[in-house]
């Protein structure tokens, strides 16, 4: 019976577990079985509808996450926090996010994913509201850990649902649309946080940001889930649930590791850019908090949306002609962002810094769709959720979990010189470009060998 619980439903859509294993009464089981047997539950969403819902929920996800960045200055002033303590709030979020992502990945390959997603949305929404009510750094750190825990469930599991309804030819474009919600949601987080803070104070920004998720948490529950691996053909759909050995093989998968460790360096830099960006323009260029938030919000919308969609479309077109197409997009766009971001952080001319920062962000967002597509396509179908979970664990453990606080502590050690501290970030981007360039070379060699064999 426990096997039926792991797969979601038993024969004819009935829940298959008993009181002795799940702690549920027979009456509760009957109610769940009746729900599972109803026509509504068996209705399956079209791929476009599923993508639309998941993208909308991802939008809410990133609004909640980036509100903190928008109100960091007034929050720190109110609570008496220095740069390092402010960065700890970002670290706390990442702690909850990356520590729980492997667990959700394991569950996502075995349990009904819509229930895990609903629970995650509810947790992060409640914790976001409670952040606005916190009266001390310790309480706020706890709330941000809980936000990270809830978002880990959603971010780990949702991409595997999309991969199950879109085949290889359309998967990258679909994932690019899903991940386009990142810059738009982040931008709305900046804009919402800045505008609400200016009118009613920073606490209301968290309360207002958290409420929509409480309403939308159960949106997927009435519908049946797609079959795992269905878009990759009958052989993929027939794969058994992964064993521990299958998951451990990810650590020796060279292509997967090149993708993920490049993503680690990329996320380290981008996380610090996102957290300190508004504060950088406030302290170095004398912009007001609301003005800096509006600039970053606007740039995130335009550069993020255009970059994510353009990178997805270009990657798909290039991949059709060359097996290294996705990897080339990653390596070349990140390499081009290195000198642009350095110049943006170095110049004293405010308008030039704003233009260069927008250009660097546009280049960096070109990678969003292809990097996540490669994470899913460099591994077997039955470990996709685990592969996504491991990537999330690693990019935050070694990436943006520490980078905001590290940059803040470097700035404190250098007498509050934030401009010098953030100049470490373009060097980290160079490392990401090198790792992704190595992946592109490996795939180009494989493409050449395949062409030679055919000739």
Secondary structure, DSSP 8 states (H G I E B T S, - for coil): -HHHHHHS--GGG-----HHHH---HHHHHHHHHHHHSHHHH-B--HHHHHHHHHHHHHHHHHHHHHHHHTHHHHHHHHT--HHHHHHHHHHHHHHHHHHHHHHHHHHTTS-HHHHHHHHHHHHHHHHHHHHH--SHHHHHHHHHHHHHHHHHHHHHHHHHHHHHS-HHHHHHHHHHHHHHHHHHHHHHHHHHHHHHHHH-HHHHHHHHHHHHHHHTTTTTTSB---TTGGG-HHHHT-----HHHHHGGGG-HHHHHHHHHHHHHHHHHHHHHHHHHHHHHHHH---HHHHHHHHHHHIIIIIHHHHHHHHHHHHHHHHH-TTHHHHHHHHHHHHHHHHHHHHHH---HHHHHHHHHHHHHHHHTTHHHHHHHHHHTS-GGGHHHHHHHHHHHHIIIIIHHHHHHHHHHHHHTTS-HHHHHTTHHHHHHHHHHHHHHHHHHHHHHHHHHHHHH-
